[in-house]
Amino acid sequence: MNEPFIKTGGLSKSYRGKKALDNVTVSIDRPGITGLIGPNGSGKSTLLKTAAGLLRPGKGSVTVLGEPVSRQVASRVSLLAEVDSLYGYQTPEEAVTFFSRVFPDFSSEKAASLLEKLEIDSGTEIKNLSKGSRARVKIALTLARDVPLLLMDEPLSGLDPIVREEILGMIISCIDISRQAAVISTHEVAEVEPFLDHVVFIRNGKILLSENVEKLRETKGKSVVEVMREVLS
Amino acid sequence: MAITFDHNRPIYLQLKEKMYGDICSGELLPGSRLPSVREMAVQAGVNPNTVSRTYMEMEREGAVESRRGQGTFVTENSDVITSLKKTAAEEETRRLVNVLRQYGYKDDEIINLLKTEIHVKGEQPE
């Protein structure tokens, strides 16, 4: 029952000989919100995609809730991809129907109420929505699934401060942190810091630190941003 | 709406100080219900676990009480609120005195400054 949400052992992954993940051993044991922090090209997306079953490990292992990751893991993992992952020809309303057919755990009611709260015009084709609205639709669909593990790859990147704040608000109001684990990858540390339970720093495919955020503040008297500067420099 | 935090200190403590401030100033009235943990987290822009910890800490110190199934309420015990105010007042005073000492003021000058300030507002010092 108490299997770690994600556990990797000696995980490596290369793209055409270039190492994206280098012998990564890390685990996310508890529910709550984890920040996966690192510069561009550090391996954040590769790690998330591997945990979501979209990439095969090169070497080493990945388990999600105790089971080795395969494509079947999608039934327990909700992934927010960094790229535009929705069908542009669908309206948000159609996307909700589509998701509800693909994922048995998807709550159409929750998605619809989120979209309504965000004042998204659910009758406009997604490709004709603004970038901020597309990002909102994407996150609403991700959060409307009832799964133990949510992986969000750069949910804030390229969005204006108001949309970013709104998205962070949605994440904390939708996730049940007593039983769900959410991993948010980002390089905008300062912005997500107050929302995090746990932080994992990654650079050049290596994990530099994995620690509870309050514990960092208490033992080091430093903010995550400062610790990051220390660790990543 | 989100509160701005000093990231070098535990956020749960800062949130507690902010809420004690609201209790002392009467913004949060005795007996009033606090927002749920999740509502408070969204309002303050922090992790819900941080809010839980703040609430637990405040409950431990007797400033709030949680009633099963109903939520968390500000205490109606006026002794507790009086002592919260006293602690807050002492802290503020200490901070003021420290700043003025750093500026090079002598203690009797500090007292005179205080007296003048209070006098200007037309109130008698105790």
Interface residues (C-beta under 8 A of the other chain):
Chain A: G32 I33 E165 L168 G169 I172 S173 I177 A190 E193 P194 F195 L196 D197 E214 R217 E218 G221 K222 S223 V224 V225 E226
Chain B: A2 F5 H7 N8 R9 P10 I11 Y12 R38 A41 V42 G45 V46 N47 P48 N49 T50 R53
